[in-house]
Amino acid sequence: MLYYIFQYLDKAFDVPGAGVFQYITFRSALAFILSLLIATIYGKKIINYLRNQQVGETVRELGLEGQTAKAGTPTMGGIIIILATLIPVLLLAKLNNIYIILLIVTTLWMGTIGFIDDYIKIFKKDKQGLKGIFKVIGQVGLGLIVGTVLYFSPDVTVRKDTLTSRVKIENNIKPADLEEKSTATTIPFMKNNEFDYAEVLSFMGDDYKNYAWLIFIPMVILIITAVSNGANLTDGIDGLAAGTSAISVLTLGLFTFVSGNIIFSDYLNIMYIPNSGEMTVYIAAFVGALVGFLWYNAYPASVFMGDTGSLTIGGIIAVIAISIRKELMIPVVCGIFLAENLSVILQVSYFKYTKKKYGEGRRIFLMSPLHHHYQKKGYHESRIVTRFWIVGILLAIFSLVSLKLR
């Protein structure tokens, strides 16, 4: 909204300083500050409201130290993250940008699913919350929307010949002929690091690219489902999901900025994605919201994000990564989510296998997800969270190195 107001003031009245709103870096910095202030200042009021409404966490007895003390702590705090993200975005981003529209839809869609799940747990006194099948349907539905838009929308293109494109821009020649629809993505740490999903269907004949959606859209669905569930599983102890997510999102923000900038993408020899740089504004607001939420969610937590926050976080991260063609980097950028997911899958699979073979179920971990394993070993949760953050930072650095290390 402010972007359009200042754009009008700059063009119509040549107001001094109004032109600064045209810069993504300026609006991103402003979005971060604004979201951080909203989350910290108004977050307290939201927490008090949740407490007055008795929206408290129901804790299952799992034999973990300090677990009973968390009972009654306000949950549904993901509302803070959502509001602190969307308000700056609505004020500062280009709202007609296809990527911003997708991220807003993702935030509201996954936030609604998470809110329903938390509502059932709290007010219906059903500890299971929304049935798993309905969560999956919601995730698949979002994947269908995102995948279809990214595949069919004429506003979603890539430009591979960035050097020629930059020369044309400098000579005021429209480079639109270099933009193309593509299902290409980036394979990290490889010299020839582009892979087109359509190539999987090359056996179908010369027009195989017309059917690339058969591979691309299911991949989008799979990634959104996996990452949102990974974020959900990570939200188990104070500050873990918010902190690790902020690190991952900040990393993706750097990828987004260079992918949406024709100069940097040319220098780094990566795929240039027109108009994707605008997502940097959204990402900055999102990081600010996560950091602001962490102010109250750090140990000992005054509020939990609930599924309202965790499912939303996972969905947003997945859509950002897919949009900038870095979805194959997710196992590294979101390595903590992957470890949490795998620990549950391995634990359940091994338990079922050994129960069938030996008559009794055996476990790989003392408890899953992985952070509970370390709690069972006697580590204090603040130590676990700090070390997971350190691992997340190392993974982020490793991911950024992939820009030049191939």
C-alpha positions in Angstrom: 0.0 0.0 0.0 2.7 2.5 1.0 4.8 1.4 -2.0 2.0 2.5 -4.4 1.4 5.7 -2.5 5.0 6.8 -2.6 5.3 5.6 -6.2 2.5 8.0 -7.1 4.0 10.8 -5.1 7.4 10.3 -6.8 6.0 10.3 -10.3 3.2 12.9 -9.9 4.8 15.4 -7.6 8.5 14.5 -7.5 8.4 14.4 -3.7 11.9 14.3 -2.3 12.8 10.9 -0.8 9.7 9.1 -2.2 11.7 7.3 -4.8 13.5 5.3 -2.0 10.5 3.0 -1.8 11.4 1.7 -5.2 14.4 -0.1 -3.7 13.8 -3.7 -2.5 16.6 -3.3 0.1 15.0 -0.3 1.7 11.6 -1.8 1.9 13.0 -5.1 3.2 14.9 -3.3 6.0 11.7 -1.4 6.9 9.6 -4.6 6.8 12.0 -6.3 9.2 12.0 -3.5 11.7 8.2 -3.1 11.5 7.5 -6.8 11.9 9.9 -7.0 14.8 8.2 -4.1 16.5 4.7 -5.6 15.9 5.8 -9.0 17.3 7.4 -7.6 20.4 5.1 -4.8 21.3 1.7 -6.2 20.3 2.8 -9.8 20.9 2.5 -9.3 24.6 -1.0 -8.1 24.3 -1.9 -11.1 22.2 -0.4 -13.4 24.8 -2.4 -11.7 27.5 -5.6 -12.1 25.5 -4.8 -15.8 24.9 -4.2 -16.3 28.6 -7.5 -14.5 29.5 -9.3 -16.7 27.0 -7.7 -19.8 28.7 -6.1 -20.8 25.4 -3.5 -22.9 27.3 -1.4 -25.8 26.2 -2.5 -29.3 27.2 0.6 -31.3 28.0 0.7 -35.1 27.5 2.7 -36.9 30.1 5.8 -38.1 28.3 8.2 -38.3 31.3 10.3 -35.3 30.2 11.9 -33.0 32.7 10.1 -29.7 33.2 7.1 -30.9 31.1 4.4 -30.4 33.7 5.5 -26.8 34.2 4.5 -25.9 30.6 0.8 -26.9 31.2 -1.4 -23.9 30.7 1.1 -21.8 28.8 -0.8 -19.9 26.1 -0.6 -21.5 22.6 -1.8 -20.4 19.2 1.0 -17.9 19.3 1.5 -18.4 15.6 -1.1 -15.7 15.2 1.7 -13.3 16.3 3.9 -14.5 13.5 1.2 -14.3 10.9 0.1 -10.8 11.8 3.6 -9.5 12.2 4.4 -10.8 8.8 1.3 -9.8 6.8 1.0 -6.2 8.1 4.4 -5.0 6.8 3.9 -7.0 3.6 0.6 -5.4 2.9 2.1 -2.0 3.5 5.5 -2.3 1.8 5.4 -5.1 -0.9 4.2 -5.0 -4.5 0.8 -6.7 -4.0 0.4 -7.5 -7.7 3.6 -9.6 -7.7 2.7 -13.2 -8.3 5.2 -14.5 -5.8 3.9 -12.2 -3.0 0.4 -13.3 -3.8 1.4 -17.0 -3.5 3.1 -16.3 -0.2 0.1 -14.5 1.2 -2.2 -17.3 0.1 0.2 -19.9 1.7 0.3 -18.0 5.0 -3.5 -17.7 5.3 -4.1 -21.3 4.0 -1.6 -23.0 6.3 -2.5 -20.7 9.2 -6.1 -21.6 8.9 -5.3 -25.4 8.9 -3.1 -24.9 12.0 -5.7 -22.7 13.7 -8.4 -25.3 13.2 -6.1 -28.0 14.6 -5.3 -25.9 17.7 -8.9 -24.9 18.2 -10.0 -28.6 18.3 -7.2 -29.4 20.8 -8.0 -26.6 23.1 -11.7 -25.9 23.0 -12.9 -29.4 21.9 -10.5 -31.0 24.4 -9.4 -33.4 21.7 -5.6 -34.0 22.1 -5.3 -35.4 18.6 -6.6 -32.2 17.0 -7.5 -32.1 13.4 -7.4 -35.6 11.9 -4.2 -36.3 10.0 -6.1 -37.0 6.7 -7.6 -33.5 6.8 -4.1 -31.9 7.4 -2.8 -33.8 4.4 -5.7 -32.8 2.3 -5.0 -29.2 3.2 -1.3 -29.5 2.4 -2.1 -31.2 -0.9 -4.6 -28.5 -1.8 -2.0 -25.8 -1.2 0.5 -27.8 -3.3 -2.0 -28.0 -6.1 -2.6 -24.3 -6.0 1.1 -23.3 -5.8 2.2 -25.9 -8.4 -0.5 -25.0 -10.9 0.2 -21.2 -10.6 4.0 -21.7 -10.9 3.6 -23.9 -13.9 0.9 -22.2 -15.9 1.1 -18.5 -14.9 2.8 -16.4 -17.6 4.2 -14.2 -14.8 6.5 -17.0 -13.6 9.5 -17.2 -15.9 13.3 -17.7 -15.8 16.1 -16.1 -17.7 19.2 -18.2 -18.1 21.3 -16.0 -20.5 21.7 -13.3 -17.9 24.8 -11.7 -19.5 23.0 -11.1 -22.8 20.0 -9.9 -20.9 22.0 -7.4 -18.9 23.6 -6.0 -22.0 20.2 -5.5 -23.5 19.0 -3.7 -20.4 22.0 -1.4 -20.4 21.3 -0.5 -24.0 17.6 0.0 -23.3 16.5 -3.0 -25.4 13.7 -5.0 -23.9 15.0 -8.5 -23.0 11.6 -10.2 -22.9 12.6 -12.6 -25.6 15.0 -14.2 -23.2 12.4 -15.0 -20.6 10.9 -18.5 -20.8 8.6 -20.9 -19.0 10.6 -23.7 -17.5 10.5 -26.4 -14.9 14.2 -26.3 -14.4 15.6 -26.4 -10.9 19.0 -26.1 -9.3 21.1 -29.1 -8.1 23.4 -27.9 -5.4 27.2 -28.5 -5.5 27.3 -29.6 -9.1 29.0 -27.7 -12.0 26.2 -28.2 -14.5 23.7 -27.6 -11.8 20.4 -27.3 -13.6 17.9 -30.1 -13.9 14.6 -29.9 -15.8 11.8 -32.0 -14.3 10.5 -32.4 -17.9 13.5 -34.5 -18.7 12.0 -37.4 -16.7 9.4 -37.7 -19.4 11.7 -37.5 -22.4 10.7 -41.1 -23.3 7.2 -39.8 -24.2 8.4 -38.2 -27.5 9.2 -34.8 -28.9 6.4 -33.0 -27.1 7.3 -34.4 -23.7 7.7 -30.9 -22.2 4.0 -30.4 -22.6 3.5 -32.9 -19.8 6.1 -31.6 -17.4 3.3 -30.7 -15.0 2.8 -34.4 -14.3 6.2 -34.3 -12.5 6.4 -30.7 -11.3 3.1 -30.4 -9.5 3.4 -33.7 -7.5 6.9 -32.6 -6.5 5.6 -29.3 -5.2 2.9 -31.1 -3.2 5.5 -33.5 -1.8 7.9 -30.7 -0.8 5.2 -28.5 0.9 3.8 -31.5 2.8 7.3 -32.7 3.9 8.6 -29.3 5.0 5.4 -28.2 6.8 5.3 -31.5 8.7 9.1 -31.2 9.5 8.5 -27.7 11.0 5.5 -29.1 13.0 7.7 -31.9 14.5 10.5 -29.5 15.3 8.1 -27.4 17.4 8.6 -29.4 20.6 10.7 -27.3 23.0 11.0 -23.6 23.7 12.6 -21.6 20.9 13.6 -24.5 18.7 11.2 -24.1 15.8 11.3 -20.3 15.7 15.1 -20.1 16.0 16.0 -22.7 13.4 13.3 -21.4 11.1 14.6 -17.9 11.3 18.1 -19.1 10.3 16.7 -21.1 7.3 14.4 -18.3 6.1 17.3 -15.8 6.3 19.4 -18.1 4.2 16.6 -18.5 1.6 16.3 -14.7 1.7 19.9 -14.3 0.5 19.2 -16.8 -2.3 16.1 -14.9 -3.2 17.8 -11.6 -3.4 20.6 -12.8 -5.7 18.2 -14.9 -7.8 16.0 -11.9 -8.4 18.9 -9.5 -9.2 20.2 -9.8 -12.8 23.7 -8.5 -11.8 24.3 -10.8 -8.9 22.8 -13.8 -10.7 25.1 -13.2 -13.7 28.1 -12.9 -11.4 27.3 -16.0 -9.5 26.2 -17.8 -12.7 22.9 -18.9 -11.3 19.4 -18.9 -12.7 17.9 -15.4 -12.9 14.2 -15.4 -11.9 12.4 -12.1 -12.9 10.3 -10.5 -10.2 11.3 -13.0 -7.6 13.4 -10.4 -5.8 10.2 -8.9 -4.4 9.9 -11.9 -2.1 12.9 -10.4 -0.2 10.4 -7.9 1.4 8.2 -10.7 2.5 11.1 -12.8 3.8 12.5 -9.8 5.8 9.1 -9.3 7.4 8.9 -13.0 8.1 12.3 -13.2 9.8 11.4 -10.1 11.9 8.2 -11.8 13.0 10.1 -15.0 13.9 12.8 -13.1 15.9 10.1 -11.0 17.6 8.1 -14.1 18.5 11.3 -15.7 19.8 11.4 -12.9 22.4 8.5 -14.6 24.1 9.1 -18.2 23.0 12.7 -18.5 24.3 13.1 -20.6 27.4 11.1 -20.4 29.6 8.4 -19.8 27.0 5.6 -17.3 27.6 3.7 -18.6 24.6 3.8 -21.5 22.1 3.3 -21.1 18.4 1.1 -24.2 18.1 0.2 -25.7 14.7 -1.0 -22.2 13.7 2.6 -21.2 13.6 4.5 -24.4 12.8 2.5 -25.5 9.8 2.5 -21.9 8.4 6.3 -21.7 8.8 6.9 -24.9 7.0 4.5 -24.0 4.1 6.2 -20.6 3.6 9.7 -22.0 3.6 8.7 -24.6 1.0 7.0 -22.1 -1.3 10.0 -19.7 -1.1 12.4 -22.5 -2.0 10.3 -23.8 -4.9 9.8 -20.3 -6.3 13.5 -19.6 -6.5 14.3 -23.1 -7.8 16.2 -24.1 -4.7 13.9 -26.8 -3.4 16.6 -29.5 -3.7 18.6 -27.4 -1.3 16.0 -27.8 1.4 17.6 -30.9 3.0 20.6 -28.7 3.7 19.0 -25.4 4.5 16.4 -27.1 6.6 18.6 -29.9 7.8 17.1 -29.7 11.3 13.6 -30.3 9.9 14.9 -33.2 8.0 16.6 -34.8 11.0 13.4 -34.4 13.1 11.4 -36.0 10.3 13.8 -38.9 9.8 14.0 -39.6 13.5 10.3 -40.1 13.6 10.2 -42.2 10.4 13.1 -44.4 11.5 11.7 -44.8 15.0 8.2 -45.9 13.9 9.5 -48.1 11.1 12.0 -49.9 13.3 9.5 -50.3 16.1 7.0 -51.9 13.7 9.6 -54.1 12.0 11.0 -55.5 15.3 7.6 -56.0 16.8 6.7 -58.1 13.8 9.9 -60.0 13.8 10.7 -60.4 17.5 7.3 -60.0 19.0 8.3 -56.8 20.8 8.9 -53.3 19.5 12.5 -51.9 19.8 13.6 -48.3 19.5 16.6 -46.6 17.8 16.1 -43.4 19.9 15.1 -43.0 23.5 12.3 -40.9 22.1 11.4 -39.2 18.9 11.4 -36.5 17.5 15.2 -36.1 17.9 15.1 -33.3 20.4 13.2 -35.4 22.8 15.9 -38.1 22.5 18.4 -35.6 23.9 16.0 -34.6 26.6 15.7 -38.2 27.7 19.5 -38.3 27.9 19.4 -35.5 30.5 20.3 -32.5 28.4 18.5 -29.3 29.4 16.2 -28.0 26.6 18.0 -24.6 26.4 21.3 -26.5 25.7 19.6 -28.6 23.0 18.1 -25.6 21.4 21.4 -23.7 21.3 23.2 -26.6 19.8 20.5 -27.1 17.2 20.8 -23.4 16.3 24.6 -23.8 15.9 24.0 -26.8 13.6 21.4 -24.7 11.7 23.9 -21.9 11.2 26.6 -24.3 10.0 24.1 -25.7 7.5 23.2 -22.2 6.4 26.8 -21.3 5.7 27.3 -24.6 3.9 24.3 -23.8 1.7 25.6 -20.3 0.8 28.9 -21.8 -0.1 27.1 -23.8 -2.8 26.7 -20.5 -4.8 30.4 -20.7 -5.7 31.5 -24.2 -4.8 30.5 -26.6 -7.6 
